[in-house]
Amino acid sequence: MAGVTGRLIRCWCRRAVWGSLKVPALHLHVSKTAMEASQEDFENAMNQATEGSCNTPRPGVFDLINKAKWEAWNALGNLPKETARQNYVDLVSGLSSSSDSSSQGKPEADQKQAGYKTVVMTSEDSITKIMLNRPAKKNALTEQMYQEIILALEAASKDDSAITVLTGNGDYYSSGNDLTNFTNIPPDGVEAKAKNSAILLRDFVGSFIDFPKPLVAVVNGPAVGISVTILGLFDLVYATDRATFHTPFSHLGQTPEGCSSYTFPKIMGPAKAAEMLIFGKKLTAGEACAQGLVTEVFPDSTFQKEVWTRLKAYSKLPQNALRISKQIIRSQEKEKLHAINAKESSILQERWLSSECMNAIMNFFSQKAKL
Ligand SMILES: CCCCCC/C=C/C(=O)SCCNC(=O)CCNC(=O)[C@H](O)C(C)(C)COP(=O)(O)OP(=O)(O)OC[C@H]1O[C@@H](n2cnc3c(N)ncnc32)[C@H](O)[C@@H]1OP(=O)(O)O
């Protein structure tokens, strides 16, 4: 912790608390079919889609395993970012459908998808589950996690599942943005970092706005920050009675995102939304349900069993009807949501450069200030 604090204070002296966001050109050639692809192919494709072309030094001649991995990644060459992402999604989607056909007679088999490092993506019973997987850090969202969630949603939108679920591993749903995202300064400076982070935020929220199938949050514990705001973009939010919902943006010198400046007043009315988004009032699961942010609250002891039984029943409904109904509802205000997302992201880009925001983050790391 002393190291992190020292780094933050050094950053502050240079008027910055930002981490180096990798936004390289992304490159990938995928020539194998999903059935032919190995775990290593998925890892290389994921590296390419999230980190870009091979950007690490070649391992030493005796480091045979890492040298082979490096050579495979390096061999992928240079392709535009969108192509790299699309290739990755195609590879994963292909795996999902080919696995499904090869596992006929075992329809319940849990299809775990390879290549993700910070989330676990599985498909079972026509439900694709994306599980945040950093329990020791309360599922705080790193830049890599934002990228992997975007990729996972793209893959889920194309697989043959009826419903997609986002949940967390461990005692938290998510503690929101990982504050260490703000700790290193990239060579191109703090303003560039803020700009790249705003782009990542806009893309991340945009992938929830555009998601074409029913999207369900299984809120397995407390939720903070952006993990709360994006709930306004889900179709169902099921919560354990242990969950809390906290958006302490003013405490952090920040402002609402995830389209919550629009969805929260619409869901709960302007006064209750202001209490959460401006003054940082933390809601219990029962309160969040009474205000319409949560669909239903379950006792923690039976939470998983009850929720998954419910979702399995829903996933048997006709898939096209589910998808089309979702899209009719979303289409009413999709453009508006994108405009709000762009505006919120651009305001945050400025906020992240403010002394209020920098002080709040330093405070968290230096004093372990809890929300
Ligand atoms: C591309 C950028 C997009 C940005 C979008 C804008 C998003 C905004 C937000 O999401 S604002 C909300 C940010 N979140 C927070 O401020 C939460 C900070 N964390 C806490 O207050 C507490 O950790 C807690 C209340 C969530 C949990 O407290 P407790 O139960 O006592 O656990 P610990 O604090 O010991 O946590 C264990 C371990 O996890 C680390 N950790 C938890 N949350 C975060 C986080 N958000 N960022 C970084 N690290 C986090 C914590 O430091 C501990 O680490 P350690 O074991 O000490 O190494």
The ligand as an SDF file (V2000), in Angstrom:
LIG
                    3D

 58 60  0  0  0  0  0  0  0  0999 V2000
  -12.4620    3.3240  -17.7650 C   0  0  0  0  0  0  0  0  0  0  0  0
  -12.8880    4.0020  -16.5490 C   0  0  0  0  0  0  0  0  0  0  0  0
  -14.3720    4.0480  -16.3780 C   0  0  0  0  0  0  0  0  0  0  0  0
  -14.7360    4.6500  -15.0730 C   0  0  0  0  0  0  0  0  0  0  0  0
  -16.1880    4.7480  -14.8960 C   0  0  0  0  0  0  0  0  0  0  0  0
  -16.5770    5.5310  -13.6690 C   0  0  0  0  0  0  0  0  0  0  0  0
  -16.8760    4.6250  -12.5640 C   0  0  0  0  0  0  0  0  0  0  0  0
  -17.0830    5.0930  -11.3390 C   0  0  0  0  0  0  0  0  0  0  0  0
  -17.2570    4.2040  -10.1870 C   0  0  0  0  0  0  0  0  0  0  0  0
  -17.4590    3.0150  -10.2590 O   0  0  0  0  0  0  0  0  0  0  0  0
  -17.1480    4.9980   -8.6850 S   0  0  0  0  0  0  0  0  0  0  0  0
  -17.0010    3.7150   -7.4880 C   0  0  0  0  0  0  0  0  0  0  0  0
  -15.5630    3.3180   -7.2880 C   0  0  0  0  0  0  0  0  0  0  0  0
  -15.4870    2.3690   -6.1980 N   0  0  0  0  0  0  0  0  0  0  0  0
  -15.1060    2.6880   -4.9780 C   0  0  0  0  0  0  0  0  0  0  0  0
  -14.8120    3.8260   -4.6850 O   0  0  0  0  0  0  0  0  0  0  0  0
  -15.0600    1.5460   -3.9730 C   0  0  0  0  0  0  0  0  0  0  0  0
  -13.7650    1.5700   -3.2160 C   0  0  0  0  0  0  0  0  0  0  0  0
  -13.7270    0.4440   -2.2780 N   0  0  0  0  0  0  0  0  0  0  0  0
  -14.2000    0.5040   -0.9990 C   0  0  0  0  0  0  0  0  0  0  0  0
  -14.6860    1.5110   -0.5510 O   0  0  0  0  0  0  0  0  0  0  0  0
  -14.0930   -0.7520   -0.1990 C   0  0  0  0  0  0  0  0  0  0  0  0
  -13.0620   -1.5400   -0.7510 O   0  0  0  0  0  0  0  0  0  0  0  0
  -15.4150   -1.5580   -0.1730 C   0  0  0  0  0  0  0  0  0  0  0  0
  -16.4660   -0.7870    0.6520 C   0  0  0  0  0  0  0  0  0  0  0  0
  -15.9320   -1.8020   -1.5850 C   0  0  0  0  0  0  0  0  0  0  0  0
  -15.1580   -2.9320    0.4940 C   0  0  0  0  0  0  0  0  0  0  0  0
  -14.6020   -2.7550    1.7830 O   0  0  0  0  0  0  0  0  0  0  0  0
  -14.0930   -4.0420    2.6070 P   0  0  0  0  0  0  0  0  0  0  0  0
  -15.1620   -5.0550    2.6850 O   0  0  0  0  0  0  0  0  0  0  0  0
  -13.5160   -3.5360    3.8850 O   0  0  0  0  0  0  0  0  0  0  0  0
  -12.9670   -4.6710    1.6840 O   0  0  0  0  0  0  0  0  0  0  0  0
  -11.5260   -4.0620    1.3390 P   0  0  0  0  0  0  0  0  0  0  0  0
  -11.5880   -2.5850    1.2280 O   0  0  0  0  0  0  0  0  0  0  0  0
  -10.5080   -4.6370    2.2460 O   0  0  0  0  0  0  0  0  0  0  0  0
  -11.3220   -4.6320   -0.1570 O   0  0  0  0  0  0  0  0  0  0  0  0
  -10.5850   -5.8190   -0.4510 C   0  0  0  0  0  0  0  0  0  0  0  0
   -9.5120   -5.4700   -1.4400 C   0  0  0  0  0  0  0  0  0  0  0  0
  -10.1290   -4.9700   -2.6300 O   0  0  0  0  0  0  0  0  0  0  0  0
   -9.6200   -3.6820   -2.9660 C   0  0  0  0  0  0  0  0  0  0  0  0
  -10.6970   -2.9120   -3.6060 N   0  0  0  0  0  0  0  0  0  0  0  0
  -12.0160   -2.9820   -3.3490 C   0  0  0  0  0  0  0  0  0  0  0  0
  -12.6760   -2.1630   -4.1530 N   0  0  0  0  0  0  0  0  0  0  0  0
  -11.7630   -1.5420   -4.9250 C   0  0  0  0  0  0  0  0  0  0  0  0
  -11.8510   -0.5800   -5.9560 C   0  0  0  0  0  0  0  0  0  0  0  0
  -13.0340   -0.0910   -6.3670 N   0  0  0  0  0  0  0  0  0  0  0  0
  -10.7230   -0.1830   -6.5500 N   0  0  0  0  0  0  0  0  0  0  0  0
   -9.5280   -0.6790   -6.1840 C   0  0  0  0  0  0  0  0  0  0  0  0
   -9.3680   -1.6000   -5.1910 N   0  0  0  0  0  0  0  0  0  0  0  0
  -10.4910   -2.0240   -4.5800 C   0  0  0  0  0  0  0  0  0  0  0  0
   -9.2070   -3.0940   -1.6160 C   0  0  0  0  0  0  0  0  0  0  0  0
   -8.2860   -2.0460   -1.8100 O   0  0  0  0  0  0  0  0  0  0  0  0
   -8.6130   -4.3140   -0.9570 C   0  0  0  0  0  0  0  0  0  0  0  0
   -7.3410   -4.5150   -1.5240 O   0  0  0  0  0  0  0  0  0  0  0  0
   -6.1290   -5.0510   -0.6260 P   0  0  0  0  0  0  0  0  0  0  0  0
   -6.5750   -6.3920   -0.1190 O   0  0  0  0  0  0  0  0  0  0  0  0
   -5.9610   -4.0340    0.4890 O   0  0  0  0  0  0  0  0  0  0  0  0
   -4.9760   -5.0940   -1.5550 O   0  0  0  0  0  0  0  0  0  0  0  0
  1  2  1  0
  2  3  1  0
  3  4  1  0
  4  5  1  0
  5  6  1  0
  6  7  1  0
  7  8  2  0
  8  9  1  0
  9 10  2  0
  9 11  1  0
 11 12  1  0
 12 13  1  0
 13 14  1  0
 14 15  1  0
 15 16  2  0
 15 17  1  0
 17 18  1  0
 18 19  1  0
 19 20  1  0
 20 21  2  0
 20 22  1  0
 22 23  1  0
 22 24  1  0
 24 25  1  0
 24 26  1  0
 24 27  1  0
 27 28  1  0
 28 29  1  0
 29 30  2  0
 29 31  1  0
 29 32  1  0
 32 33  1  0
 33 34  2  0
 33 35  1  0
 33 36  1  0
 36 37  1  0
 37 38  1  0
 38 39  1  0
 38 53  1  0
 39 40  1  0
 40 41  1  0
 40 51  1  0
 41 42  1  0
 41 50  1  0
 42 43  2  0
 43 44  1  0
 44 45  1  0
 44 50  2  0
 45 46  1  0
 45 47  2  0
 47 48  1  0
 48 49  2  0
 49 50  1  0
 51 52  1  0
 51 53  1  0
 53 54  1  0
 54 55  1  0
 55 56  2  0
 55 57  1  0
 55 58  1  0
M  END
$$$$
